[in-house]
């Protein structure tokens, strides 16, 4: 249907009998279909939802604590009504375990990203469509929010409840909403 509409717009442009009042008008009519196509090419994610992994044990590449597992389950409740299209996480156990219940609930695969190359990852995210969820860390999540939105946020080492929602109105204009994943019966 979209192709039909464009072809119906462009057909009159190539008929020799069409008379234009001036040269500028001819250029505007010729470029209009390309403008429509370029707008479609500027598609942005609806929302990028970012959070730090949940509460973890200590040691190298630790697992989630029981509280962390409850928070991961609570994130499913918080996000299950969102039209999430893709999930991303670092390869660490704590981030994978935090996003795993959501992946299972939505029947989606979790894609890995390199937390050492957040600039490239931010650009990759901006090319996607729909709602996207990213599980990260106390140092990488704020940096990624900054790269996506130019907004500064922070996560203290003992904070596990912040959920950031980045929404775009244009490719260069984003808003950030901060939510809490606190569980009432902590």
C-alpha positions, 0 to 999 in steps of 0.5 A: 500500500505504501508503494502504491501511494508513492507511485501514485505521488510520483506518476504525475511528476513524470508526465510531460503534460504537467506544467509547473508555475516555476522551477522551484515548484517542480523541484519540490514535487520531484523531491517529495517522495524522497522526503517520505522515504528518508523519514521512514529511514529515520526510524528510531526505537520507541523506548530503550529501557536500561537497568543495572543487574540485580543484587549479586553475591561477591567474587568474580562473575557472581550469581544473583542473590535471592533478592536479586532473583526476586527483583529480576522476576519483578522486572517481568511484572513491570515490563511485561505489558511493553511491546518489547522487540529485543533484549541485550545483556553483557555476558556476565552471569549477573546481567544474564540472570537479571534479564533471563526471566523477562526473556523467558516470559516474552520468548525472546533471545538475549543478544550479547553486547560488549560493554567496552564499546558502548559508543558503537552499541549506542549507535546500533541501538538507535538503528533498531525499532520498537522497544528494547531492553538492555541489562548492564552495570552500575558504570555502563548503564549511566554511560549508555544513557548519556550516549543515547540521550545526552542526559546524565544519570547515576547509579551508586554501587549499592543501588539496584532499583533504577530503571531508565526509559529513553524515548526519542522525539527526533534522532537528536532529542531524547527524554529520560524517565527514571523508574524504580524496580523496588519490591514492596515486600523487601 
